[in-house]
Amino acid sequence: MFCCFFSVLQPVEASDDVFWDQFWAESSTAMQDVFALVPAAEIRAVREESPSNLATLCYKAVERLVQGADSGCPSEKERQIVVNCTRLLTRILPYIFEDADWRGFFWSTVPGAGRTKRLDEDADDDEARPLAESLLLAIADLLFCPDFTIQSHKKSSPDSAEDIRSIDSCEYIWEAGVGFAQSPPLNYVHDLNRTELLKLLLTCFSEAMYLPPSSDSKTLNPWVSFFCSTENRHALPLFTSLINVVCAYDPVGFGFPYNHLLFSDSREQLVEQSIQILIATLEHEASSASNKTLTHNESGVLQPTGPDNLFVNYLSRIHREEDLSFILKGLARLLNNPLIQTYLPRSTKKIQFHQELLILFWKFCDFNKKFLFFVLKSSDVLDILVPILFYLNDARADQSRVGLMHIGVFILLLLSGERNFGVRLNKPFTHRVPMDIPVFTGTHADLLVVIFHKIITSGHQRLQPLFDCLLTIIVNISPYLKSLSMVAANKLLHLLEAFSTPWFLFSAPQNHHLVFFLLEVYNNIIQYQFDGNFNLVYAIIRKRNVFHQLANLPSDTASIQKALQKKKKSGISRTNSTEKGSMEGSTPAVPAEPGTLKASLEATPGIDKITEKSQVSVDGTMTETSELQPATLSPTQRETRSRLSSVSSTAAFSANPDWVLSWKTRLPLQTIMRLLQVLVPQVEKICIDKGLTDESEILNFLQHGTLVGLLPVPHPILIRKYQANAGTAMWFRTYMWGIIYLRNVDPPIWYDTDIRLFEIQRI
């Protein structure tokens, strides 16, 4: 049927129903067959050589979807027509979007594309509705069509069939969960039909892929804007259905081994499409969230008004404890799924949409502060932390997953800005997660430090821009860490050893910031958590030469040149990631297979651009450092505040004595030097007097020692909280659409089309 269309170059009248009906009124054509039968070259040929036929095909297909939505698809034949039109439009839309001349086609008013025979709408206005709006409203209606995508509440017969125009779709939410108690019976066919429609909806939203990256945050996706507006009467039940389907999904099911190999899981496909629709609609609001105005409602309460994305609006208003718990437990269950270990290899299903889950979790924390505080008020936050650390560790050597590394680190940066996160990390880590890291006995904070060290020392080179973020997270949590293990303490000192070598400090304008971060970590722990951190104090004493060398760092021209010429292998060695004592069942992080596809990403702004600094006062309140005078800031805080903006380009950078002295004189070494001055003689005396060679005795001494009254006055705690900006918003947009592109390979909806938001590269 498709061959005859692509061979016809003469315009075919829209009224020729015999010709047009052959595309959707015949037998079912599987989605994969549609992609095989309609090659890209032929779609483009019709677009160029017979544009009127392509235009007619599109609006006739939309017209059939509108008719199906109006009638409620009472017969099997009408349902099949809707499915065929859905698949055909999914195939064609990307080729409409890739051509700038065609991009506005769906937003024009096409004769016959408007809805007709509506009792509740003005016919003239109806005719003027753009094709895109007709399509989106038809999809929304069809997603709540009795006996097609939802279970009818009435016995089905031609006379008693429910009128799709009169049903309250809030009674037909697809799954129990937020705001809905009943769990409708699973229906394989309904799930498949929903998946087909959501795939088309996602394709409609994907116009964003065909526009180049832009820092203009006011650019909205018109498809998303309309679909998430009050024009869509199904916005609330659909948003709720998508959230509930995702968060209620249990890939393990009944839990018997290899069940996923024996049965097809229609729900998994629906969950994947649902979460991709959610993240695509929620991305839209980042630009306009700050443009809302506040007005008083009838009760005198201030509330935001103005143009709004209803999906973001609904998400931000979820507040019941049981709803927040349902969402958190659902996301945690799915994020932890790939970590499940069984005695039978590959006996449980492993989901593949963890990157979309991380984006969704990010959106929840970003738009709903009640959810963020709910996450942090108990140890449940650790059920999110552990899988994120697992993904970071697993992906660190794979350049195709650099976006996953960024989203994981961004989430931890966001969480680390809250005091409760640091406090929760003191809980002992007792899980057996398959990670190639040293076995240790300690807390979740130890796990975080060990994995961050692993990322820095054995990740690929493209992760270097994340070093600032990784160390900022450790700085943020450091005032609350009650007792680091010896393994974690040694890792922290190893990082200082590596980052403080002269050649590293002199080779790039920003490298010394890493040393400032690490010194701030040690100072926070010594000043606020000295009593329990004897392991770190011991590690500092053992590595005291590193601090002395840093204090005496040469800054003359000859020494700088000599250090740069040495530029030998750094302490940050990028070696094979296997280590002795790795956790049981672990596999080393490995690079991507040759030929793996990856999507390019926008550069992420520096740490000073994505964080705002706040001081924590004695009563726990925070004050932004922008309100503080420079004289009230510690050397570390002044350094991180100034960021030495005079050095703007690494390419044109050359270290000189004035530059080295500008930051060397600010190194916050006073607290550590005082600690060494007091404790080193005491430790040496004990060793001589008792002839000690066993470090456990020294640790015992340090554990019961005190520095009260001997250290400088404690500095204020400085927290760097994540701050959204246009740069990160653009990064998220390219990352999200890149993931959606790469994950939709069956069928490959956007493959080989002229994507402009990012580049697809082969490793």
GIGI-V448859 format. One record per residue. N is the residue number from 1. OMEGA is omega in radians with two decimals (none if undefined). BURIAL is b if it has 16 or more other ideal C-beta (glycine too) atoms within 10 Angstrom, else e. Layout:
# GIGI-V448859
n->{N & N}
omega->{OMEGA & OMEGA}
burial->{BURIAL & BURIAL}
This chain:
# GIGI-V448859
n->{1 & 2 & 3 & 4 & 5 & 6 & 7 & 8 & 9 & 10 & 11 & 12 & 13 & 14 & 15 & 16 & 17 & 18 & 19 & 20 & 21 & 22 & 23 & 24 & 25 & 26 & 27 & 28 & 29 & 30 & 31 & 32 & 33 & 34 & 35 & 36 & 37 & 38 & 39 & 40 & 41 & 42 & 43 & 44 & 45 & 46 & 47 & 48 & 49 & 50 & 51 & 52 & 53 & 54 & 55 & 56 & 57 & 58 & 59 & 60 & 61 & 62 & 63 & 64 & 65 & 66 & 67 & 68 & 69 & 70 & 71 & 72 & 73 & 74 & 75 & 76 & 77 & 78 & 79 & 80 & 81 & 82 & 83 & 84 & 85 & 86 & 87 & 88 & 89 & 90 & 91 & 92 & 93 & 94 & 95 & 96 & 97 & 98 & 99 & 100 & 101 & 102 & 103 & 104 & 105 & 106 & 107 & 108 & 109 & 110 & 111 & 112 & 113 & 114 & 115 & 116 & 117 & 118 & 119 & 120 & 121 & 122 & 123 & 124 & 125 & 126 & 127 & 128 & 129 & 130 & 131 & 132 & 133 & 134 & 135 & 136 & 137 & 138 & 139 & 140 & 141 & 142 & 143 & 144 & 145 & 146 & 147 & 148 & 149 & 150 & 151 & 152 & 153 & 154 & 155 & 156 & 157 & 158 & 159 & 160 & 161 & 162 & 163 & 164 & 165 & 166 & 167 & 168 & 169 & 170 & 171 & 172 & 173 & 174 & 175 & 176 & 177 & 178 & 179 & 180 & 181 & 182 & 183 & 184 & 185 & 186 & 187 & 188 & 189 & 190 & 191 & 192 & 193 & 194 & 195 & 196 & 197 & 198 & 199 & 200 & 201 & 202 & 203 & 204 & 205 & 206 & 207 & 208 & 209 & 210 & 211 & 212 & 213 & 214 & 215 & 216 & 217 & 218 & 219 & 220 & 221 & 222 & 223 & 224 & 225 & 226 & 227 & 228 & 229 & 230 & 231 & 232 & 233 & 234 & 235 & 236 & 237 & 238 & 239 & 240 & 241 & 242 & 243 & 244 & 245 & 246 & 247 & 248 & 249 & 250 & 251 & 252 & 253 & 254 & 255 & 256 & 257 & 258 & 259 & 260 & 261 & 262 & 263 & 264 & 265 & 266 & 267 & 268 & 269 & 270 & 271 & 272 & 273 & 274 & 275 & 276 & 277 & 278 & 279 & 280 & 281 & 282 & 283 & 284 & 285 & 286 & 287 & 288 & 289 & 290 & 291 & 292 & 293 & 294 & 295 & 296 & 297 & 298 & 299 & 300 & 301 & 302 & 303 & 304 & 305 & 306 & 307 & 308 & 309 & 310 & 311 & 312 & 313 & 314 & 315 & 316 & 317 & 318 & 319 & 320 & 321 & 322 & 323 & 324 & 325 & 326 & 327 & 328 & 329 & 330 & 331 & 332 & 333 & 334 & 335 & 336 & 337 & 338 & 339 & 340 & 341 & 342 & 343 & 344 & 345 & 346 & 347 & 348 & 349 & 350 & 351 & 352 & 353 & 354 & 355 & 356 & 357 & 358 & 359 & 360 & 361 & 362 & 363 & 364 & 365 & 366 & 367 & 368 & 369 & 370 & 371 & 372 & 373 & 374 & 375 & 376 & 377 & 378 & 379 & 380 & 381 & 382 & 383 & 384 & 385 & 386 & 387 & 388 & 389 & 390 & 391 & 392 & 393 & 394 & 395 & 396 & 397 & 398 & 399 & 400 & 401 & 402 & 403 & 404 & 405 & 406 & 407 & 408 & 409 & 410 & 411 & 412 & 413 & 414 & 415 & 416 & 417 & 418 & 419 & 420 & 421 & 422 & 423 & 424 & 425 & 426 & 427 & 428 & 429 & 430 & 431 & 432 & 433 & 434 & 435 & 436 & 437 & 438 & 439 & 440 & 441 & 442 & 443 & 444 & 445 & 446 & 447 & 448 & 449 & 450 & 451 & 452 & 453 & 454 & 455 & 456 & 457 & 458 & 459 & 460 & 461 & 462 & 463 & 464 & 465 & 466 & 467 & 468 & 469 & 470 & 471 & 472 & 473 & 474 & 475 & 476 & 477 & 478 & 479 & 480 & 481 & 482 & 483 & 484 & 485 & 486 & 487 & 488 & 489 & 490 & 491 & 492 & 493 & 494 & 495 & 496 & 497 & 498 & 499 & 500 & 501 & 502 & 503 & 504 & 505 & 506 & 507 & 508 & 509 & 510 & 511 & 512 & 513 & 514 & 515 & 516 & 517 & 518 & 519 & 520 & 521 & 522 & 523 & 524 & 525 & 526 & 527 & 528 & 529 & 530 & 531 & 532 & 533 & 534 & 535 & 536 & 537 & 538 & 539 & 540 & 541 & 542 & 543 & 544 & 545 & 546 & 547 & 548 & 549 & 550 & 551 & 552 & 553 & 554 & 555 & 556 & 557 & 558 & 559 & 560 & 561 & 562 & 563 & 564 & 565 & 566 & 567 & 568 & 569 & 570 & 571 & 572 & 573 & 574 & 575 & 576 & 577 & 578 & 579 & 580 & 581 & 582 & 583 & 584 & 585 & 586 & 587 & 588 & 589 & 590 & 591 & 592 & 593 & 594 & 595 & 596 & 597 & 598 & 599 & 600 & 601 & 602 & 603 & 604 & 605 & 606 & 607 & 608 & 609 & 610 & 611 & 612 & 613 & 614 & 615 & 616 & 617 & 618 & 619 & 620 & 621 & 622 & 623 & 624 & 625 & 626 & 627 & 628 & 629 & 630 & 631 & 632 & 633 & 634 & 635 & 636 & 637 & 638 & 639 & 640 & 641 & 642 & 643 & 644 & 645 & 646 & 647 & 648 & 649 & 650 & 651 & 652 & 653 & 654 & 655 & 656 & 657 & 658 & 659 & 660 & 661 & 662 & 663 & 664 & 665 & 666 & 667 & 668 & 669 & 670 & 671 & 672 & 673 & 674 & 675 & 676 & 677 & 678 & 679 & 680 & 681 & 682 & 683 & 684 & 685 & 686 & 687 & 688 & 689 & 690 & 691 & 692 & 693 & 694 & 695 & 696 & 697 & 698 & 699 & 700 & 701 & 702 & 703 & 704 & 705 & 706 & 707 & 708 & 709 & 710 & 711 & 712 & 713 & 714 & 715 & 716 & 717 & 718 & 719 & 720 & 721 & 722 & 723 & 724 & 725 & 726 & 727 & 728 & 729 & 730 & 731 & 732 & 733 & 734 & 735 & 736 & 737 & 738 & 739 & 740 & 741 & 742 & 743 & 744 & 745 & 746 & 747 & 748 & 749 & 750 & 751 & 752 & 753 & 754 & 755 & 756 & 757 & 758 & 759 & 760 & 761 & 762 & 763}
omega->{-3.12 & -3.09 & -3.10 & -3.13 & -3.05 & 3.07 & -3.13 & 3.14 & 3.12 & 3.11 & 3.10 & -3.10 & 3.10 & -3.11 & -3.12 & -3.05 & 3.14 & -3.13 & -3.03 & -3.10 & -3.11 & -3.12 & -3.08 & -3.06 & 3.14 & -3.07 & -3.12 & 3.06 & -3.09 & -3.12 & 3.14 & 3.12 & 3.11 & -3.14 & 3.13 & -3.06 & -3.13 & -3.09 & -3.12 & -3.09 & -3.10 & 3.07 & -3.14 & -3.14 & 3.11 & 3.14 & -3.10 & -2.96 & 3.14 & -3.03 & -3.11 & 3.11 & 3.12 & 3.11 & -3.13 & 3.12 & -3.12 & -3.05 & 3.04 & 3.10 & 3.09 & 3.13 & 3.13 & 3.08 & 3.10 & 3.12 & 3.11 & 3.12 & -3.13 & -3.07 & -3.08 & 3.10 & -3.07 & -3.10 & 3.12 & -3.13 & 3.14 & 3.10 & -3.14 & 3.09 & 3.13 & -3.14 & -3.14 & 3.11 & 3.12 & -3.12 & -3.12 & 3.13 & 3.08 & 3.14 & -2.96 & -3.00 & -3.14 & -3.12 & 2.96 & -3.07 & -3.01 & -3.13 & -3.08 & -3.13 & -3.11 & -2.95 & 3.14 & -3.05 & -3.08 & 3.13 & 3.02 & 3.10 & -3.09 & 3.12 & 3.12 & -3.11 & -3.12 & 3.09 & -3.13 & 3.07 & 3.06 & -3.12 & -3.02 & -3.13 & 3.09 & -3.05 & -3.10 & 3.11 & -3.10 & -3.12 & -3.06 & -3.09 & 3.10 & -3.10 & -3.13 & -3.12 & 3.09 & -3.13 & -3.08 & 3.13 & 3.09 & 3.10 & -3.13 & 3.11 & -3.08 & 3.10 & 3.05 & -3.10 & -3.09 & 3.11 & 3.04 & 3.09 & 3.06 & 3.11 & -3.14 & 3.08 & 3.12 & 3.03 & -3.03 & 2.98 & -3.10 & -3.07 & -3.02 & -3.13 & -3.11 & 3.10 & -3.07 & -3.13 & -3.02 & -3.09 & 3.04 & -3.02 & 3.08 & 3.09 & -3.05 & 3.09 & -2.90 & -3.04 & 3.09 & 3.12 & -3.12 & 3.03 & -3.11 & -2.98 & -3.03 & 3.06 & -3.10 & 3.12 & 3.12 & 3.11 & -3.05 & -3.09 & 3.11 & 3.11 & 3.14 & 3.13 & 3.07 & -3.12 & 3.13 & -3.11 & 3.12 & 3.09 & 3.08 & 3.13 & 3.11 & 3.09 & 3.06 & -3.11 & -2.97 & 3.03 & 3.14 & -3.13 & -3.01 & 3.07 & -3.11 & 3.11 & -3.13 & 3.10 & 3.12 & -3.06 & -3.12 & -3.14 & -3.11 & 3.06 & -3.03 & 3.13 & 3.13 & -3.12 & -3.11 & -3.06 & -3.10 & 3.13 & 3.14 & 3.06 & -3.11 & -3.08 & 3.14 & -3.02 & -3.09 & -3.14 & 3.13 & 3.08 & -3.13 & 3.13 & -3.11 & 3.13 & -3.06 & 3.12 & -3.13 & -2.99 & 3.10 & -3.02 & 3.07 & -3.08 & -3.10 & 3.08 & -3.11 & 2.98 & 3.13 & -2.97 & 3.03 & -3.13 & -3.11 & 3.09 & -3.09 & -3.06 & 3.04 & -3.09 & 3.14 & -3.09 & -3.14 & 3.11 & 3.13 & 3.13 & -3.14 & 3.12 & -3.13 & -3.09 & 3.10 & 3.04 & -3.12 & -3.07 & 3.11 & -3.13 & -3.10 & 3.10 & -3.04 & -2.95 & -3.05 & -3.06 & -2.99 & -3.10 & -3.09 & -3.07 & -3.11 & 3.03 & -3.13 & 3.06 & 3.11 & 3.06 & -3.06 & -3.12 & -3.14 & -3.12 & 3.09 & 3.09 & -3.11 & 3.07 & 3.10 & -3.10 & -3.01 & 2.99 & -3.04 & 3.13 & 3.09 & 3.13 & -3.13 & -3.12 & -3.07 & -3.07 & 3.07 & -3.03 & -3.11 & -3.10 & -3.09 & 3.11 & 3.12 & 3.12 & 3.12 & -3.12 & -3.09 & -3.13 & 3.12 & 3.14 & -3.14 & 3.13 & -3.09 & 3.13 & -3.14 & -3.07 & -3.12 & -3.13 & -3.07 & 3.09 & 3.08 & 3.12 & 3.12 & -3.09 & 3.09 & -3.09 & 3.09 & -3.12 & 3.07 & -3.13 & -3.10 & -3.03 & -3.11 & 3.12 & 3.07 & 3.10 & 3.13 & 3.10 & -3.14 & 3.09 & 3.10 & -3.11 & 3.11 & -3.13 & -3.07 & -3.03 & -3.07 & -3.08 & 3.06 & 3.11 & 3.14 & -3.13 & 3.08 & 3.11 & -3.01 & -3.03 & 3.11 & 3.13 & 3.11 & 3.13 & -3.14 & 3.07 & 3.02 & -3.09 & -3.02 & 3.10 & 3.10 & 3.11 & 3.08 & -3.13 & 3.13 & -3.14 & -3.08 & -3.02 & -2.94 & -3.12 & -3.00 & -3.09 & 3.14 & -3.12 & 3.14 & 3.08 & 3.07 & 3.11 & -3.11 & -3.08 & 3.10 & -3.14 & 3.11 & 3.14 & -3.13 & 3.08 & 3.11 & -3.12 & -3.05 & 3.09 & -3.14 & -3.09 & -3.06 & -3.13 & 3.11 & 3.14 & -3.12 & -3.07 & 3.13 & 3.13 & 3.14 & 3.09 & -3.05 & -3.10 & 2.99 & -3.13 & -3.07 & 3.13 & -3.12 & 3.08 & -3.13 & 3.03 & 3.14 & 3.00 & -3.09 & -3.03 & 3.05 & 3.07 & 3.09 & 3.12 & -3.13 & -3.12 & -3.12 & -3.12 & 3.07 & 3.09 & -3.14 & 3.13 & -3.09 & -3.03 & -3.09 & 3.01 & 3.14 & -2.98 & -3.07 & 3.13 & -3.09 & 3.09 & 3.14 & -3.07 & 3.11 & -3.12 & -3.12 & -3.12 & 3.07 & 3.09 & -3.14 & 3.08 & -3.09 & -3.09 & -2.98 & -3.12 & -3.03 & -3.05 & -2.98 & -3.08 & 3.07 & 3.07 & 3.11 & 3.14 & -3.12 & 3.13 & 3.13 & 3.11 & 3.13 & 3.12 & 3.09 & 3.10 & 3.12 & 3.12 & -3.09 & -3.05 & -3.08 & 3.06 & -3.07 & -3.09 & 3.14 & -3.12 & -3.05 & -2.97 & 3.13 & -3.02 & -3.08 & -2.97 & -3.11 & 3.11 & -3.13 & 3.10 & 3.10 & 3.12 & -3.10 & 3.10 & 3.10 & 3.08 & -3.12 & -3.12 & 3.13 & -3.10 & -3.14 & -3.07 & -2.99 & -3.09 & -3.06 & -2.97 & -3.06 & -3.00 & 3.12 & 3.10 & 3.13 & 3.12 & 3.12 & 3.13 & 3.10 & 3.13 & -3.14 & -3.10 & -3.04 & 3.13 & 3.13 & -3.12 & 3.11 & 3.12 & 3.13 & 3.13 & -3.10 & -3.12 & -3.14 & -3.11 & 3.12 & -3.05 & -3.10 & -3.13 & 3.12 & -3.13 & 3.14 & -3.13 & -3.11 & 3.12 & 3.12 & -3.12 & -3.14 & -3.10 & -3.07 & 3.03 & 3.06 & -3.09 & -3.13 & -3.04 & 3.07 & -2.97 & -3.14 & 3.10 & 3.06 & 3.10 & 3.11 & -3.10 & -3.11 & 3.10 & -3.08 & 3.01 & -3.10 & 3.02 & -3.08 & 3.08 & 3.12 & 3.05 & 3.07 & -3.13 & 3.11 & 3.10 & 3.01 & 3.10 & 3.12 & -3.11 & 3.00 & 3.08 & 3.11 & 3.12 & 3.10 & -3.06 & -3.14 & 3.13 & -3.06 & 3.07 & 2.96 & -2.98 & 3.13 & 3.04 & 3.10 & 3.14 & -3.09 & -3.10 & 3.06 & 3.12 & -3.08 & 3.06 & 3.12 & -3.09 & 3.09 & 3.14 & -3.05 & 3.09 & -3.12 & -3.10 & -3.10 & -3.09 & 3.05 & 3.10 & 3.13 & -3.09 & 3.10 & 3.14 & -3.10 & 3.11 & -3.07 & -3.13 & 3.11 & -3.03 & 3.14 & 3.09 & -2.99 & -3.04 & 3.09 & -3.06 & -3.08 & -3.00 & 3.02 & -3.09 & 3.09 & -3.06 & -3.12 & -3.14 & -3.13 & -3.12 & -3.10 & 3.10 & -3.14 & -3.13 & 3.13 & -3.10 & -3.08 & -3.06 & -2.99 & -3.08 & -3.10 & 3.13 & 3.10 & 3.10 & -3.13 & -3.13 & -3.10 & -2.94 & -3.07 & 3.10 & -3.14 & -3.14 & 3.14 & -3.14 & 3.12 & -3.11 & -3.13 & -3.08 & -3.04 & -3.11 & -3.04 & 2.95 & -3.10 & -3.08 & -3.13 & 3.10 & 3.12 & 3.12 & 3.12 & 3.10 & -3.12 & -3.11 & -3.06 & 3.12 & 3.11 & 3.07 & -3.12 & 3.11 & -3.10 & -3.09 & 3.04 & 3.12 & -3.12 & 3.10 & 3.07 & 3.08 & 3.12 & 3.12 & 3.08 & -3.09 & 3.12 & 3.12 & -3.14 & 3.06 & -3.06 & -3.13 & 3.13 & 3.10 & 3.13 & 3.10 & -3.13 & -3.13 & -3.12 & 3.14 & -3.09 & -3.11 & 3.04 & 3.10 & -3.13 & 3.10 & -3.03 & -3.07 & 3.14 & -3.09 & -3.12 & 0.05 & -3.14 & -2.94 & -3.01 & -3.06 & 3.04 & 2.98 & -3.00 & 3.11 & -3.14 & -3.12 & 3.14 & 3.08 & 3.03 & -3.08 & 3.10 & -3.11 & none}
burial->{e & b & e & e & b & b & e & e & e & e & e & b & e & b & e & e & e & e & b & b & e & e & b & b & b & e & e & e & b & e & b & e & e & b & b & e & e & b & e & e & e & b & b & b & e & b & b & e & e & b & e & e & b & b & b & b & b & b & b & b & b & b & b & b & b & b & b & b & b & b & e & b & b & b & e & e & e & b & b & b & b & b & b & b & b & b & b & b & b & b & b & b & b & b & b & b & b & b & e & e & e & b & e & e & b & b & e & e & e & b & e & e & b & b & b & e & e & e & e & e & e & e & e & e & e & e & e & e & b & b & b & b & b & b & b & b & b & b & b & b & b & b & b & b & b & b & b & b & b & b & e & b & e & e & e & e & e & e & e & e & b & b & e & b & e & e & b & e & b & e & e & b & b & b & b & e & b & b & b & b & e & e & e & e & e & e & b & e & e & b & b & b & b & b & b & b & b & b & b & b & b & b & b & b & b & b & b & b & b & b & b & e & e & e & e & e & b & e & e & b & b & b & b & b & b & b & b & b & e & e & e & b & e & b & b & b & b & b & b & b & b & b & b & b & b & b & b & b & b & e & b & e & e & e & e & e & e & e & b & b & e & e & e & e & b & b & b & b & b & b & b & b & b & b & b & b & b & b & b & b & b & b & b & b & b & b & b & b & b & e & e & e & e & e & e & e & e & e & e & e & e & e & e & e & e & e & e & b & b & b & b & b & b & b & b & b & e & b & e & e & e & e & b & b & e & b & b & b & e & b & b & b & b & b & b & b & b & b & b & e & e & e & e & e & e & e & e & b & b & e & b & e & b & b & b & b & b & b & b & b & b & b & b & b & b & b & b & b & e & b & b & b & e & b & b & b & e & e & e & b & b & b & b & b & b & b & b & b & b & b & b & b & b & b & b & b & b & b & b & b & b & b & b & b & b & b & b & b & b & b & b & b & b & b & b & b & b & b & b & b & b & b & e & b & b & b & e & e & b & e & b & e & b & b & b & b & b & b & e & b & e & b & b & b & b & b & b & b & b & b & b & b & b & b & b & b & b & b & b & b & e & e & b & e & e & b & b & b & b & b & b & b & b & b & b & b & b & b & b & b & b & b & b & b & b & b & b & b & b & b & b & b & b & b & b & b & b & b & b & b & b & b & b & b & b & b & b & e & b & b & b & b & b & b & b & b & b & b & b & b & b & b & b & b & b & b & b & b & b & b & e & e & b & b & b & b & b & b & b & b & b & e & b & b & e & b & b & e & e & b & e & e & b & b & b & e & e & e & e & b & e & e & b & e & e & e & e & e & e & e & e & b & e & e & e & e & b & e & e & e & e & b & b & e & e & b & e & e & b & e & e & b & e & e & e & e & e & b & b & e & b & b & e & b & b & e & b & b & e & b & b & e & b & b & b & e & e & e & e & e & e & e & e & e & b & e & e & b & e & e & e & e & b & b & b & b & b & e & b & b & e & e & e & e & e & e & e & e & e & e & e & e & e & e & b & e & e & e & b & b & e & b & b & b & e & b & b & b & b & e & b & b & e & e & b & b & e & e & b & e & e & e & b & e & e & b & b & e & e & e & e & e & e & e & e & e & e & b & e & e & b & b & e & e & b & e & b & e & e & e & b & e & e & e & b & b & b & b & b & b & b & b & e & e & e & e & b & b & e & b & b & b & b & b & b & b & b & b & b & b & b & b & e & b & e & e & b & e & b & b & b & e & b & e & b & e & b & b & e & e & e & e & e}
